[in-house]
Amino acid sequence: MTTIKATCQTCGEVSLTPADVELRVDRSGGSDSYYAFSCPGCETVVRKPADDRVVRLLVSGGVPALDLEHEPAPLVDVPRFFGPVISHDDLLDFHTLLSDPSDAWFSELRAMVRSENAA
């Protein structure tokens, strides 16, 4: 099976299959062609421009070229974390834990997470 290498801004280089990649081609001759994929590491939707060379490479690798005109509705931003929103105070508390010269911060953090999950 063909392996396609792409780059996620969070995870770096990732390996994909042709089924993992969506290629949309602007057949009007414009420069709106793009390819998109969901990163296998962080599940972020990555969308990058695709010039003629990239289109040829992806098609030769087995990715079907779909018309840009028939583009589905835009993807809805889905949060990657389904817990409570992190507040500014939470961030400051975490910073304080990390500033502790002893390495007890990880045990304290684990206890905080366990107490949140128990609630």
C-alpha positions as CSV (number, residue, x, y, z in Angstrom):
1,M,0.0,0.0,0.0
2,T,1.2,3.5,-0.8
3,T,2.4,5.6,2.1
4,I,2.0,9.4,1.9
5,K,4.2,11.6,4.0
6,A,2.7,14.9,5.1
7,T,3.4,17.4,7.8
8,C,1.2,18.4,10.8
9,Q,2.0,21.7,12.4
10,T,1.7,20.0,15.8
11,C,3.1,16.5,15.3
12,G,5.6,17.0,12.4
13,E,5.9,14.4,9.7
14,V,3.1,11.8,9.7
15,S,2.4,8.8,7.5
16,L,-1.0,8.5,5.7
17,T,-2.7,6.2,3.3
18,P,-4.5,7.5,0.2
19,A,-7.8,6.9,2.0
20,D,-6.7,9.4,4.7
21,V,-6.2,12.3,2.2
22,E,-8.9,14.4,0.6
23,L,-7.7,16.2,-2.6
24,R,-9.8,19.0,-4.0
25,V,-8.7,20.3,-7.4
26,D,-9.7,23.7,-8.8
27,R,-10.3,22.8,-12.5
28,S,-10.9,26.4,-13.5
29,G,-7.1,26.9,-13.6
30,G,-7.0,28.9,-10.3
31,S,-4.8,28.2,-7.4
32,D,-7.4,27.1,-4.9
33,S,-6.6,23.4,-5.0
34,Y,-5.8,21.8,-1.7
35,Y,-5.4,18.6,0.2
36,A,-6.6,17.9,3.7
37,F,-6.2,15.1,6.3
38,S,-6.9,14.5,9.9
39,C,-3.6,14.0,11.7
40,P,-3.3,10.5,13.1
41,G,-1.5,11.8,16.1
42,C,-3.5,14.8,17.4
43,E,-6.6,14.5,15.2
44,T,-6.2,18.1,14.0
45,V,-7.6,18.7,10.5
46,V,-4.7,19.9,8.4
47,R,-5.4,21.7,5.1
48,K,-2.6,22.7,2.7
49,P,-2.5,24.2,-0.8
50,A,-1.8,21.8,-3.7
51,D,0.0,23.1,-6.8
52,D,0.0,21.0,-10.0
53,R,3.1,19.0,-8.8
54,V,1.4,18.0,-5.5
55,V,-1.8,17.1,-7.3
56,R,0.1,14.8,-9.7
57,L,2.0,13.2,-6.8
58,L,-1.1,12.5,-4.8
59,V,-3.1,11.2,-7.7
60,S,-0.2,8.9,-8.7
61,G,-0.2,7.7,-5.1
62,G,-3.9,6.7,-5.3
63,V,-5.6,9.7,-3.9
64,P,-8.8,10.5,-5.9
65,A,-9.0,14.1,-7.2
66,L,-12.3,15.6,-6.3
67,D,-13.7,18.8,-8.0
68,L,-13.5,21.9,-5.9
69,E,-17.0,23.1,-7.0
70,H,-18.6,20.1,-5.3
71,E,-16.9,20.9,-2.0
72,P,-18.9,19.8,1.1
73,A,-19.9,22.2,3.8
74,P,-16.9,23.4,5.8
75,L,-15.7,21.3,8.6
76,V,-17.0,22.2,12.0
77,D,-14.3,22.9,14.6
78,V,-14.6,20.0,17.0
79,P,-12.6,20.5,20.3
80,R,-10.0,17.8,20.9
81,F,-10.6,17.9,24.6
82,F,-14.0,17.3,26.1
83,G,-13.3,18.4,29.7
84,P,-13.8,21.7,31.4
85,V,-12.2,24.8,29.9
86,I,-8.8,25.7,31.4
87,S,-8.9,29.0,33.1
88,H,-6.1,31.6,33.6
89,D,-6.0,30.5,37.3
90,D,-5.5,26.9,36.2
91,L,-2.6,27.9,34.1
92,L,-1.0,29.9,36.9
93,D,-1.5,27.0,39.3
94,F,0.2,24.7,36.8
95,H,3.1,27.2,36.4
96,T,3.5,27.3,40.2
97,L,3.7,23.5,40.3
98,L,6.3,23.4,37.6
99,S,8.4,26.1,39.4
100,D,8.7,23.9,42.5
101,P,12.4,22.8,42.7
102,S,11.4,19.4,44.1
103,D,10.0,16.9,41.7
104,A,6.8,16.6,43.7
105,W,4.8,18.6,41.2
106,F,3.9,15.5,39.2
107,S,2.5,13.7,42.2
108,E,0.5,16.8,43.1
109,L,-0.7,17.2,39.6
110,R,-1.8,13.5,39.5
111,A,-3.7,14.0,42.8
112,M,-5.4,17.1,41.4
113,V,-6.5,15.2,38.3
114,R,-7.8,12.2,40.3
115,S,-9.8,14.6,42.6
116,E,-11.3,16.3,39.5
117,N,-12.3,12.9,38.0
118,A,-13.8,11.8,41.3
119,A,-16.1,14.8,41.5
